[in-house]
Structures are given as structure tokens and as C-alpha cells.
Amino acid sequence: MAQLSDVYRAIDMYSDDCKENYEKLIVIFHVVMISAQYKVFGNHEHNETIPWSKKINNTLEINYNNNESSNIKCTFKLKEEELHI
């Protein structure tokens, strides 16, 4: 069985608990969409690859440092239709 290439899909979202911070999520869907990886780009050019497994209500929680002294937890809700290609 041939290995399928990953499908790349970008989702731009705001997070209510990341005030004044806009996050762009680059979603990499794998075969059968069992898992995904997210690269998060914030106002401070922070980027990180975060593994994610589908959970109840499609909730994605992200922890990142927006500067040297602050750690912010962001919660994103993904709609079911956004998870399908």
C-alpha cells in the first residue's frame, strides 16, 4: 500500500483567552485524520509544532511564551467541518 502525502490546511483563528494575540494555525492532517500537528505563529514570531489528538469538542490547547517573562495558555475550538478535507 502506497504511503499518502500529508494534506496541508491552514486555519486562521482567534482565541478568546489570548487577548490581543492573533494566532495562525497551520494544520497538517495525516491519513485517517487520527492526529494532527499545529504550527503556531504569534505576534512575536514564536512558532512551535504541537501534536494533537482529536478530543471531545475538538478543543486544542496551546501553551506558549509571548515574551521572556510571560506564559499564555490559548484554547481553540475547531469546528467539525474544518477537520474534513
PDB file of N, CA, C and O in Angstrom:
ATOM      1  N   MET A   1       0.833  -1.184   0.000  1.00  0.00           N
ATOM      2  CA  MET A   1       0.000   0.000   0.000  1.00  0.00           C
ATOM      3  C   MET A   1       0.877   1.246   0.000  1.00  0.00           C
ATOM      4  O   MET A   1       1.761   1.393   0.844  1.00  0.00           O
ATOM      5  N   ALA A   2       0.632   2.127  -0.935  1.00  0.00           N
ATOM      6  CA  ALA A   2       1.437   3.335  -1.049  1.00  0.00           C
ATOM      7  C   ALA A   2       1.137   4.284   0.102  1.00  0.00           C
ATOM      8  O   ALA A   2       0.007   4.387   0.578  1.00  0.00           O
ATOM      9  N   GLN A   3       2.186   4.970   0.532  1.00  0.00           N
ATOM     10  CA  GLN A   3       2.002   5.939   1.610  1.00  0.00           C
ATOM     11  C   GLN A   3       1.495   7.249   1.027  1.00  0.00           C
ATOM     12  O   GLN A   3       2.053   7.760   0.056  1.00  0.00           O
ATOM     13  N   LEU A   4       0.444   7.788   1.615  1.00  0.00           N
ATOM     14  CA  LEU A   4      -0.125   9.033   1.129  1.00  0.00           C
ATOM     15  C   LEU A   4       0.616  10.221   1.722  1.00  0.00           C
ATOM     16  O   LEU A   4       1.099  10.171   2.853  1.00  0.00           O
ATOM     17  N   SER A   5       0.695  11.290   0.940  1.00  0.00           N
ATOM     18  CA  SER A   5       1.316  12.511   1.439  1.00  0.00           C
ATOM     19  C   SER A   5       0.394  13.186   2.445  1.00  0.00           C
ATOM     20  O   SER A   5      -0.825  13.019   2.403  1.00  0.00           O
ATOM     21  N   ASP A   6       0.993  13.945   3.344  1.00  0.00           N
ATOM     22  CA  ASP A   6       0.192  14.713   4.286  1.00  0.00           C
ATOM     23  C   ASP A   6      -0.582  15.785   3.537  1.00  0.00           C
ATOM     24  O   ASP A   6      -0.128  16.299   2.515  1.00  0.00           O
ATOM     25  N   VAL A   7      -1.738  16.108   4.051  1.00  0.00           N
ATOM     26  CA  VAL A   7      -2.559  17.157   3.464  1.00  0.00           C
ATOM     27  C   VAL A   7      -2.405  18.401   4.329  1.00  0.00           C
ATOM     28  O   VAL A   7      -2.634  18.369   5.538  1.00  0.00           O
ATOM     29  N   TYR A   8      -2.018  19.484   3.691  1.00  0.00           N
ATOM     30  CA  TYR A   8      -1.788  20.713   4.437  1.00  0.00           C
ATOM     31  C   TYR A   8      -3.014  21.608   4.347  1.00  0.00           C
ATOM     32  O   TYR A   8      -3.611  21.768   3.282  1.00  0.00           O
ATOM     33  N   ARG A   9      -3.370  22.176   5.465  1.00  0.00           N
ATOM     34  CA  ARG A   9      -4.539  23.039   5.512  1.00  0.00           C
ATOM     35  C   ARG A   9      -4.306  24.132   6.547  1.00  0.00           C
ATOM     36  O   ARG A   9      -3.905  23.845   7.675  1.00  0.00           O
ATOM     37  N   ALA A  10      -4.553  25.374   6.172  1.00  0.00           N
ATOM     38  CA  ALA A  10      -4.344  26.489   7.094  1.00  0.00           C
ATOM     39  C   ALA A  10      -5.672  26.943   7.670  1.00  0.00           C
ATOM     40  O   ALA A  10      -6.658  27.087   6.948  1.00  0.00           O
ATOM     41  N   ILE A  11      -5.690  27.167   8.972  1.00  0.00           N
ATOM     42  CA  ILE A  11      -6.878  27.684   9.641  1.00  0.00           C
ATOM     43  C   ILE A  11      -6.450  28.896  10.465  1.00  0.00           C
ATOM     44  O   ILE A  11      -5.602  28.788  11.350  1.00  0.00           O
ATOM     45  N   ASP A  12      -7.042  30.044  10.165  1.00  0.00           N
ATOM     46  CA  ASP A  12      -6.769  31.254  10.938  1.00  0.00           C
ATOM     47  C   ASP A  12      -7.848  31.399  11.996  1.00  0.00           C
ATOM     48  O   ASP A  12      -9.036  31.402  11.675  1.00  0.00           O
ATOM     49  N   MET A  13      -7.444  31.519  13.254  1.00  0.00           N
ATOM     50  CA  MET A  13      -8.417  31.584  14.333  1.00  0.00           C
ATOM     51  C   MET A  13      -8.002  32.587  15.395  1.00  0.00           C
ATOM     52  O   MET A  13      -6.817  32.844  15.604  1.00  0.00           O
ATOM     53  N   TYR A  14      -8.997  33.143  16.056  1.00  0.00           N
ATOM     54  CA  TYR A  14      -8.759  33.928  17.262  1.00  0.00           C
ATOM     55  C   TYR A  14      -9.010  33.036  18.473  1.00  0.00           C
ATOM     56  O   TYR A  14      -9.760  32.063  18.402  1.00  0.00           O
ATOM     57  N   SER A  15      -8.377  33.382  19.566  1.00  0.00           N
ATOM     58  CA  SER A  15      -8.609  32.659  20.808  1.00  0.00           C
ATOM     59  C   SER A  15      -9.063  33.655  21.864  1.00  0.00           C
ATOM     60  O   SER A  15      -8.384  34.650  22.115  1.00  0.00           O
ATOM     61  N   ASP A  16     -10.209  33.391  22.482  1.00  0.00           N
ATOM     62  CA  ASP A  16     -10.773  34.318  23.462  1.00  0.00           C
ATOM     63  C   ASP A  16      -9.871  34.525  24.678  1.00  0.00           C
ATOM     64  O   ASP A  16      -9.866  35.601  25.276  1.00  0.00           O
ATOM     65  N   ASP A  17      -9.115  33.500  25.039  1.00  0.00           N
ATOM     66  CA  ASP A  17      -8.270  33.643  26.219  1.00  0.00           C
ATOM     67  C   ASP A  17      -6.839  34.055  25.874  1.00  0.00           C
ATOM     68  O   ASP A  17      -5.955  33.995  26.729  1.00  0.00           O
ATOM     69  N   CYS A  18      -6.606  34.468  24.645  1.00  0.00           N
ATOM     70  CA  CYS A  18      -5.331  35.065  24.237  1.00  0.00           C
ATOM     71  C   CYS A  18      -5.637  36.468  23.748  1.00  0.00           C
ATOM     72  O   CYS A  18      -5.551  36.746  22.552  1.00  0.00           O
ATOM     73  N   LYS A  19      -5.987  37.334  24.649  1.00  0.00           N
ATOM     74  CA  LYS A  19      -6.415  38.675  24.282  1.00  0.00           C
ATOM     75  C   LYS A  19      -5.308  39.419  23.545  1.00  0.00           C
ATOM     76  O   LYS A  19      -4.140  39.382  23.931  1.00  0.00           O
ATOM     77  N   GLU A  20      -5.713  40.098  22.468  1.00  0.00           N
ATOM     78  CA  GLU A  20      -4.822  40.905  21.646  1.00  0.00           C
ATOM     79  C   GLU A  20      -3.724  40.081  20.994  1.00  0.00           C
ATOM     80  O   GLU A  20      -2.730  40.640  20.531  1.00  0.00           O
ATOM     81  N   ASN A  21      -3.882  38.785  20.949  1.00  0.00           N
ATOM     82  CA  ASN A  21      -2.925  37.935  20.245  1.00  0.00           C
ATOM     83  C   ASN A  21      -3.652  37.179  19.147  1.00  0.00           C
ATOM     84  O   ASN A  21      -4.633  36.482  19.407  1.00  0.00           O
ATOM     85  N   TYR A  22      -3.172  37.319  17.931  1.00  0.00           N
ATOM     86  CA  TYR A  22      -3.769  36.596  16.812  1.00  0.00           C
ATOM     87  C   TYR A  22      -2.884  35.406  16.495  1.00  0.00           C
ATOM     88  O   TYR A  22      -1.666  35.536  16.376  1.00  0.00           O
ATOM     89  N   GLU A  23      -3.501  34.259  16.360  1.00  0.00           N
ATOM     90  CA  GLU A  23      -2.751  33.039  16.089  1.00  0.00           C
ATOM     91  C   GLU A  23      -3.131  32.490  14.728  1.00  0.00           C
ATOM     92  O   GLU A  23      -4.308  32.456  14.368  1.00  0.00           O
ATOM     93  N   LYS A  24      -2.143  32.066  13.983  1.00  0.00           N
ATOM     94  CA  LYS A  24      -2.408  31.363  12.734  1.00  0.00           C
ATOM     95  C   LYS A  24      -2.008  29.913  12.940  1.00  0.00           C
ATOM     96  O   LYS A  24      -0.871  29.616  13.307  1.00  0.00           O
ATOM     97  N   LEU A  25      -2.943  29.024  12.703  1.00  0.00           N
ATOM     98  CA  LEU A  25      -2.681  27.602  12.874  1.00  0.00           C
ATOM     99  C   LEU A  25      -2.485  26.971  11.506  1.00  0.00           C
ATOM    100  O   LEU A  25      -3.372  27.043  10.655  1.00  0.00           O
ATOM    101  N   ILE A  26      -1.345  26.362  11.291  1.00  0.00           N
ATOM    102  CA  ILE A  26      -1.130  25.592  10.075  1.00  0.00           C
ATOM    103  C   ILE A  26      -1.337  24.132  10.450  1.00  0.00           C
ATOM    104  O   ILE A  26      -0.561  23.559  11.214  1.00  0.00           O
ATOM    105  N   VAL A  27      -2.380  23.544   9.910  1.00  0.00           N
ATOM    106  CA  VAL A  27      -2.785  22.208  10.314  1.00  0.00           C
ATOM    107  C   VAL A  27      -2.263  21.188   9.315  1.00  0.00           C
ATOM    108  O   VAL A  27      -2.445  21.341   8.107  1.00  0.00           O
ATOM    109  N   ILE A  28      -1.618  20.158   9.819  1.00  0.00           N
ATOM    110  CA  ILE A  28      -1.146  19.067   8.976  1.00  0.00           C
ATOM    111  C   ILE A  28      -1.974  17.835   9.308  1.00  0.00           C
ATOM    112  O   ILE A  28      -1.797  17.222  10.361  1.00  0.00           O
ATOM    113  N   PHE A  29      -2.873  17.482   8.412  1.00  0.00           N
ATOM    114  CA  PHE A  29      -3.704  16.304   8.634  1.00  0.00           C
ATOM    115  C   PHE A  29      -3.006  15.065   8.094  1.00  0.00           C
ATOM    116  O   PHE A  29      -2.475  15.070   6.983  1.00  0.00           O
ATOM    117  N   HIS A  30      -3.014  14.016   8.884  1.00  0.00           N
ATOM    118  CA  HIS A  30      -2.417  12.760   8.461  1.00  0.00           C
ATOM    119  C   HIS A  30      -3.511  11.797   7.994  1.00  0.00           C
ATOM    120  O   HIS A  30      -4.701  12.098   8.088  1.00  0.00           O
ATOM    121  N   VAL A  31      -3.097  10.657   7.499  1.00  0.00           N
ATOM    122  CA  VAL A  31      -4.042   9.673   6.982  1.00  0.00           C
ATOM    123  C   VAL A  31      -5.085   9.331   8.043  1.00  0.00           C
ATOM    124  O   VAL A  31      -4.740   9.109   9.203  1.00  0.00           O
ATOM    125  N   VAL A  32      -6.327   9.290   7.661  1.00  0.00           N
ATOM    126  CA  VAL A  32      -7.472   8.987   8.505  1.00  0.00           C
ATOM    127  C   VAL A  32      -7.689  10.078   9.568  1.00  0.00           C
ATOM    128  O   VAL A  32      -8.574   9.959  10.415  1.00  0.00           O
ATOM    129  N   MET A  33      -6.896  11.110   9.516  1.00  0.00           N
ATOM    130  CA  MET A  33      -7.019  12.248  10.429  1.00  0.00           C
ATOM    131  C   MET A  33      -7.066  11.818  11.894  1.00  0.00           C
ATOM    132  O   MET A  33      -7.828  12.371  12.686  1.00  0.00           O
ATOM    133  N   ILE A  34      -6.254  10.841  12.242  1.00  0.00           N
ATOM    134  CA  ILE A  34      -6.198  10.393  13.627  1.00  0.00           C
ATOM    135  C   ILE A  34      -5.464  11.428  14.478  1.00  0.00           C
ATOM    136  O   ILE A  34      -5.805  11.648  15.641  1.00  0.00           O
ATOM    137  N   SER A  35      -4.463  12.052  13.888  1.00  0.00           N
ATOM    138  CA  SER A  35      -3.719  13.058  14.626  1.00  0.00           C
ATOM    139  C   SER A  35      -3.376  14.220  13.704  1.00  0.00           C
ATOM    140  O   SER A  35      -3.517  14.125  12.485  1.00  0.00           O
ATOM    141  N   ALA A  36      -2.931  15.297  14.294  1.00  0.00           N
ATOM    142  CA  ALA A  36      -2.550  16.468  13.512  1.00  0.00           C
ATOM    143  C   ALA A  36      -1.428  17.189  14.224  1.00  0.00           C
ATOM    144  O   ALA A  36      -1.204  16.990  15.418  1.00  0.00           O
ATOM    145  N   GLN A  37      -0.726  18.027  13.485  1.00  0.00           N
ATOM    146  CA  GLN A  37       0.294  18.872  14.076  1.00  0.00           C
ATOM    147  C   GLN A  37      -0.054  20.315  13.755  1.00  0.00           C
ATOM    148  O   GLN A  37      -0.572  20.620  12.680  1.00  0.00           O
ATOM    149  N   TYR A  38       0.235  21.192  14.695  1.00  0.00           N
ATOM    150  CA  TYR A  38      -0.079  22.604  14.514  1.00  0.00           C
ATOM    151  C   TYR A  38       1.186  23.425  14.674  1.00  0.00           C
ATOM    152  O   TYR A  38       1.937  23.246  15.633  1.00  0.00           O
ATOM    153  N   LYS A  39       1.418  24.325  13.732  1.00  0.00           N
ATOM    154  CA  LYS A  39       2.479  25.302  13.906  1.00  0.00           C
ATOM    155  C   LYS A  39       1.812  26.621  14.243  1.00  0.00           C
ATOM    156  O   LYS A  39       0.931  27.085  13.518  1.00  0.00           O
ATOM    157  N   VAL A  40       2.228  27.218  15.335  1.00  0.00           N
ATOM    158  CA  VAL A  40       1.568  28.410  15.850  1.00  0.00           C
ATOM    159  C   VAL A  40       2.470  29.620  15.628  1.00  0.00           C
ATOM    160  O   VAL A  40       3.630  29.633  16.041  1.00  0.00           O
ATOM    161  N   PHE A  41       1.920  30.626  14.975  1.00  0.00           N
ATOM    162  CA  PHE A  41       2.671  31.842  14.714  1.00  0.00           C
ATOM    163  C   PHE A  41       2.009  32.995  15.448  1.00  0.00           C
ATOM    164  O   PHE A  41       0.869  33.350  15.148  1.00  0.00           O
ATOM    165  N   GLY A  42       2.708  33.579  16.401  1.00  0.00           N
ATOM    166  CA  GLY A  42       2.144  34.661  17.199  1.00  0.00           C
ATOM    167  C   GLY A  42       2.740  36.004  16.825  1.00  0.00           C
ATOM    168  O   GLY A  42       3.491  36.121  15.857  1.00  0.00           O
ATOM    169  N   ASN A  43       2.398  36.997  17.593  1.00  0.00           N
ATOM    170  CA  ASN A  43       2.873  38.352  17.326  1.00  0.00           C
ATOM    171  C   ASN A  43       4.383  38.487  17.483  1.00  0.00           C
ATOM    172  O   ASN A  43       4.985  39.415  16.944  1.00  0.00           O
ATOM    173  N   HIS A  44       4.989  37.570  18.214  1.00  0.00           N
ATOM    174  CA  HIS A  44       6.421  37.656  18.473  1.00  0.00           C
ATOM    175  C   HIS A  44       7.188  36.616  17.659  1.00  0.00           C
ATOM    176  O   HIS A  44       8.274  36.191  18.055  1.00  0.00           O
ATOM    177  N   GLU A  45       6.627  36.209  16.530  1.00  0.00           N
ATOM    178  CA  GLU A  45       7.249  35.253  15.622  1.00  0.00           C
ATOM    179  C   GLU A  45       7.583  33.931  16.293  1.00  0.00           C
ATOM    180  O   GLU A  45       8.484  33.209  15.865  1.00  0.00           O
ATOM    181  N   HIS A  46       6.850  33.630  17.342  1.00  0.00           N
ATOM    182  CA  HIS A  46       7.022  32.341  18.018  1.00  0.00           C
ATOM    183  C   HIS A  46       6.419  31.253  17.134  1.00  0.00           C
ATOM    184  O   HIS A  46       5.327  31.429  16.593  1.00  0.00           O
ATOM    185  N   ASN A  47       7.105  30.157  16.989  1.00  0.00           N
ATOM    186  CA  ASN A  47       6.499  29.032  16.281  1.00  0.00           C
ATOM    187  C   ASN A  47       6.877  27.737  16.973  1.00  0.00           C
ATOM    188  O   ASN A  47       7.979  27.586  17.500  1.00  0.00           O
ATOM    189  N   GLU A  48       5.954  26.827  16.960  1.00  0.00           N
ATOM    190  CA  GLU A  48       6.136  25.565  17.669  1.00  0.00           C
ATOM    191  C   GLU A  48       5.246  24.521  17.009  1.00  0.00           C
ATOM    192  O   GLU A  48       4.120  24.811  16.605  1.00  0.00           O
ATOM    193  N   THR A  49       5.760  23.320  16.908  1.00  0.00           N
ATOM    194  CA  THR A  49       4.958  22.226  16.377  1.00  0.00           C
ATOM    195  C   THR A  49       4.372  21.455  17.550  1.00  0.00           C
ATOM    196  O   THR A  49       5.099  20.976  18.420  1.00  0.00           O
ATOM    197  N   ILE A  50       3.050  21.341  17.560  1.00  0.00           N
ATOM    198  CA  ILE A  50       2.339  20.752  18.690  1.00  0.00           C
ATOM    199  C   ILE A  50       1.534  19.544  18.230  1.00  0.00           C
ATOM    200  O   ILE A  50       0.647  19.693  17.390  1.00  0.00           O
ATOM    201  N   PRO A  51       1.814  18.359  18.751  1.00  0.00           N
ATOM    202  CA  PRO A  51       0.995  17.201  18.395  1.00  0.00           C
ATOM    203  C   PRO A  51      -0.382  17.308  19.029  1.00  0.00           C
ATOM    204  O   PRO A  51      -0.541  17.861  20.117  1.00  0.00           O
ATOM    205  N   TRP A  52      -1.365  16.774  18.336  1.00  0.00           N
ATOM    206  CA  TRP A  52      -2.739  16.868  18.838  1.00  0.00           C
ATOM    207  C   TRP A  52      -3.524  15.648  18.406  1.00  0.00           C
ATOM    208  O   TRP A  52      -3.443  15.221  17.254  1.00  0.00           O
ATOM    209  N   SER A  53      -4.279  15.091  19.325  1.00  0.00           N
ATOM    210  CA  SER A  53      -5.208  14.014  19.010  1.00  0.00           C
ATOM    211  C   SER A  53      -6.614  14.533  19.221  1.00  0.00           C
ATOM    212  O   SER A  53      -6.880  15.290  20.155  1.00  0.00           O
ATOM    213  N   LYS A  54      -7.502  14.120  18.349  1.00  0.00           N
ATOM    214  CA  LYS A  54      -8.875  14.618  18.406  1.00  0.00           C
ATOM    215  C   LYS A  54      -9.507  14.281  19.754  1.00  0.00           C
ATOM    216  O   LYS A  54      -9.492  13.131  20.193  1.00  0.00           O
ATOM    217  N   LYS A  55     -10.059  15.300  20.398  1.00  0.00           N
ATOM    218  CA  LYS A  55     -10.674  15.116  21.706  1.00  0.00           C
ATOM    219  C   LYS A  55     -12.122  15.580  21.652  1.00  0.00           C
ATOM    220  O   LYS A  55     -12.614  16.000  20.605  1.00  0.00           O
ATOM    221  N   ILE A  56     -12.793  15.498  22.786  1.00  0.00           N
ATOM    222  CA  ILE A  56     -14.183  15.936  22.864  1.00  0.00           C
ATOM    223  C   ILE A  56     -14.266  17.416  22.529  1.00  0.00           C
ATOM    224  O   ILE A  56     -13.465  18.215  23.012  1.00  0.00           O
ATOM    225  N   ASN A  57     -15.232  17.777  21.704  1.00  0.00           N
ATOM    226  CA  ASN A  57     -15.473  19.161  21.293  1.00  0.00           C
ATOM    227  C   ASN A  57     -14.336  19.757  20.475  1.00  0.00           C
ATOM    228  O   ASN A  57     -14.280  20.972  20.291  1.00  0.00           O
ATOM    229  N   ASN A  58     -13.431  18.916  19.982  1.00  0.00           N
ATOM    230  CA  ASN A  58     -12.335  19.393  19.136  1.00  0.00           C
ATOM    231  C   ASN A  58     -11.590  20.572  19.752  1.00  0.00           C
ATOM    232  O   ASN A  58     -11.374  21.591  19.095  1.00  0.00           O
ATOM    233  N   THR A  59     -11.204  20.431  20.997  1.00  0.00           N
ATOM    234  CA  THR A  59     -10.511  21.504  21.700  1.00  0.00           C
ATOM    235  C   THR A  59      -9.001  21.354  21.543  1.00  0.00           C
ATOM    236  O   THR A  59      -8.450  20.268  21.727  1.00  0.00           O
ATOM    237  N   LEU A  60      -8.352  22.438  21.206  1.00  0.00           N
ATOM    238  CA  LEU A  60      -6.896  22.453  21.098  1.00  0.00           C
ATOM    239  C   LEU A  60      -6.352  23.467  22.092  1.00  0.00           C
ATOM    240  O   LEU A  60      -6.686  24.650  22.021  1.00  0.00           O
ATOM    241  N   GLU A  61      -5.520  23.012  23.014  1.00  0.00           N
ATOM    242  CA  GLU A  61      -4.924  23.913  23.986  1.00  0.00           C
ATOM    243  C   GLU A  61      -3.452  24.111  23.662  1.00  0.00           C
ATOM    244  O   GLU A  61      -2.720  23.151  23.418  1.00  0.00           O
ATOM    245  N   ILE A  62      -3.033  25.358  23.663  1.00  0.00           N
ATOM    246  CA  ILE A  62      -1.666  25.696  23.306  1.00  0.00           C
ATOM    247  C   ILE A  62      -1.047  26.522  24.421  1.00  0.00           C
ATOM    248  O   ILE A  62      -1.642  27.494  24.886  1.00  0.00           O
ATOM    249  N   ASN A  63       0.135  26.138  24.841  1.00  0.00           N
ATOM    250  CA  ASN A  63       0.896  26.945  25.792  1.00  0.00           C
ATOM    251  C   ASN A  63       2.120  27.510  25.073  1.00  0.00           C
ATOM    252  O   ASN A  63       2.868  26.769  24.435  1.00  0.00           O
ATOM    253  N   TYR A  64       2.318  28.812  25.177  1.00  0.00           N
ATOM    254  CA  TYR A  64       3.497  29.391  24.561  1.00  0.00           C
ATOM    255  C   TYR A  64       3.908  30.656  25.308  1.00  0.00           C
ATOM    256  O   TYR A  64       3.099  31.276  25.998  1.00  0.00           O
ATOM    257  N   ASN A  65       5.167  31.024  25.158  1.00  0.00           N
ATOM    258  CA  ASN A  65       5.680  32.240  25.780  1.00  0.00           C
ATOM    259  C   ASN A  65       5.602  33.374  24.772  1.00  0.00           C
ATOM    260  O   ASN A  65       6.187  33.295  23.692  1.00  0.00           O
ATOM    261  N   ASN A  66       4.876  34.431  25.128  1.00  0.00           N
ATOM    262  CA  ASN A  66       4.795  35.569  24.219  1.00  0.00           C
ATOM    263  C   ASN A  66       5.940  36.547  24.451  1.00  0.00           C
ATOM    264  O   ASN A  66       6.169  37.437  23.631  1.00  0.00           O
ATOM    265  N   ASN A  67       6.652  36.394  25.543  1.00  0.00           N
ATOM    266  CA  ASN A  67       7.903  37.115  25.771  1.00  0.00           C
ATOM    267  C   ASN A  67       8.688  36.343  26.821  1.00  0.00           C
ATOM    268  O   ASN A  67       8.296  35.237  27.195  1.00  0.00           O
ATOM    269  N   GLU A  68       9.760  36.894  27.289  1.00  0.00           N
ATOM    270  CA  GLU A  68      10.640  36.141  28.180  1.00  0.00           C
ATOM    271  C   GLU A  68      10.032  35.863  29.550  1.00  0.00           C
ATOM    272  O   GLU A  68      10.453  34.932  30.237  1.00  0.00           O
ATOM    273  N   SER A  69       9.048  36.659  29.950  1.00  0.00           N
ATOM    274  CA  SER A  69       8.550  36.524  31.317  1.00  0.00           C
ATOM    275  C   SER A  69       7.094  36.083  31.412  1.00  0.00           C
ATOM    276  O   SER A  69       6.544  36.000  32.510  1.00  0.00           O
ATOM    277  N   SER A  70       6.468  35.800  30.277  1.00  0.00           N
ATOM    278  CA  SER A  70       5.036  35.508  30.312  1.00  0.00           C
ATOM    279  C   SER A  70       4.736  34.203  29.598  1.00  0.00           C
ATOM    280  O   SER A  70       5.276  33.928  28.527  1.00  0.00           O
ATOM    281  N   ASN A  71       3.876  33.410  30.197  1.00  0.00           N
ATOM    282  CA  ASN A  71       3.411  32.176  29.565  1.00  0.00           C
ATOM    283  C   ASN A  71       1.901  32.263  29.413  1.00  0.00           C
ATOM    284  O   ASN A  71       1.186  32.483  30.391  1.00  0.00           O
ATOM    285  N   ILE A  72       1.418  32.091  28.199  1.00  0.00           N
ATOM    286  CA  ILE A  72      -0.004  32.237  27.916  1.00  0.00           C
ATOM    287  C   ILE A  72      -0.569  30.902  27.455  1.00  0.00           C
ATOM    288  O   ILE A  72       0.041  30.199  26.649  1.00  0.00           O
ATOM    289  N   LYS A  73      -1.717  30.570  27.968  1.00  0.00           N
ATOM    290  CA  LYS A  73      -2.402  29.353  27.526  1.00  0.00           C
ATOM    291  C   LYS A  73      -3.545  29.762  26.609  1.00  0.00           C
ATOM    292  O   LYS A  73      -4.420  30.535  26.998  1.00  0.00           O
ATOM    293  N   CYS A  74      -3.530  29.244  25.400  1.00  0.00           N
ATOM    294  CA  CYS A  74      -4.569  29.562  24.424  1.00  0.00           C
ATOM    295  C   CYS A  74      -5.434  28.332  24.192  1.00  0.00           C
ATOM    296  O   CYS A  74      -4.921  27.215  24.117  1.00  0.00           O
ATOM    297  N   THR A  75      -6.722  28.526  24.080  1.00  0.00           N
ATOM    298  CA  THR A  75      -7.638  27.431  23.781  1.00  0.00           C
ATOM    299  C   THR A  75      -8.378  27.741  22.493  1.00  0.00           C
ATOM    300  O   THR A  75      -8.992  28.799  22.357  1.00  0.00           O
ATOM    301  N   PHE A  76      -8.316  26.823  21.560  1.00  0.00           N
ATOM    302  CA  PHE A  76      -9.002  26.983  20.287  1.00  0.00           C
ATOM    303  C   PHE A  76     -10.067  25.914  20.139  1.00  0.00           C
ATOM    304  O   PHE A  76      -9.857  24.761  20.516  1.00  0.00           O
ATOM    305  N   LYS A  77     -11.192  26.293  19.599  1.00  0.00           N
ATOM    306  CA  LYS A  77     -12.244  25.337  19.278  1.00  0.00           C
ATOM    307  C   LYS A  77     -12.275  25.162  17.762  1.00  0.00           C
ATOM    308  O   LYS A  77     -12.451  26.129  17.021  1.00  0.00           O
ATOM    309  N   LEU A  78     -12.105  23.944  17.318  1.00  0.00           N
ATOM    310  CA  LEU A  78     -12.153  23.661  15.887  1.00  0.00           C
ATOM    311  C   LEU A  78     -13.514  23.085  15.532  1.00  0.00           C
ATOM    312  O   LEU A  78     -14.001  22.159  16.182  1.00  0.00           O
ATOM    313  N   LYS A  79     -14.116  23.642  14.497  1.00  0.00           N
ATOM    314  CA  LYS A  79     -15.405  23.124  14.052  1.00  0.00           C
ATOM    315  C   LYS A  79     -15.191  21.823  13.290  1.00  0.00           C
ATOM    316  O   LYS A  79     -14.182  21.647  12.608  1.00  0.00           O
ATOM    317  N   GLU A  80     -16.140  20.927  13.413  1.00  0.00           N
ATOM    318  CA  GLU A  80     -16.003  19.613  12.787  1.00  0.00           C
ATOM    319  C   GLU A  80     -15.768  19.724  11.285  1.00  0.00           C
ATOM    320  O   GLU A  80     -14.971  18.972  10.723  1.00  0.00           O
ATOM    321  N   GLU A  81     -16.459  20.660  10.632  1.00  0.00           N
ATOM    322  CA  GLU A  81     -16.312  20.771   9.180  1.00  0.00           C
ATOM    323  C   GLU A  81     -14.920  21.254   8.787  1.00  0.00           C
ATOM    324  O   GLU A  81     -14.485  21.021   7.659  1.00  0.00           O
ATOM    325  N   GLU A  82     -14.215  21.922   9.697  1.00  0.00           N
ATOM    326  CA  GLU A  82     -12.865  22.368   9.385  1.00  0.00           C
ATOM    327  C   GLU A  82     -11.862  21.222   9.445  1.00  0.00           C
ATOM    328  O   GLU A  82     -10.748  21.341   8.934  1.00  0.00           O
ATOM    329  N   LEU A  83     -12.249  20.126  10.058  1.00  0.00           N
ATOM    330  CA  LEU A  83     -11.348  18.987  10.176  1.00  0.00           C
ATOM    331  C   LEU A  83     -11.402  18.080   8.958  1.00  0.00           C
ATOM    332  O   LEU A  83     -10.570  17.184   8.810  1.00  0.00           O
ATOM    333  N   HIS A  84     -12.370  18.307   8.093  1.00  0.00           N
ATOM    334  CA  HIS A  84     -12.515  17.453   6.916  1.00  0.00           C
ATOM    335  C   HIS A  84     -12.002  18.158   5.672  1.00  0.00           C
ATOM    336  O   HIS A  84     -12.212  19.358   5.495  1.00  0.00           O
ATOM    337  N   ILE A  85     -11.346  17.426   4.836  1.00  0.00           N
ATOM    338  CA  ILE A  85     -10.784  17.982   3.600  1.00  0.00           C
ATOM    339  C   ILE A  85     -11.833  17.927   2.490  1.00  0.00           C
ATOM    340  O   ILE A  85     -11.563  18.347   1.365  1.00  0.00           O
TER     341      ILE A  85
END
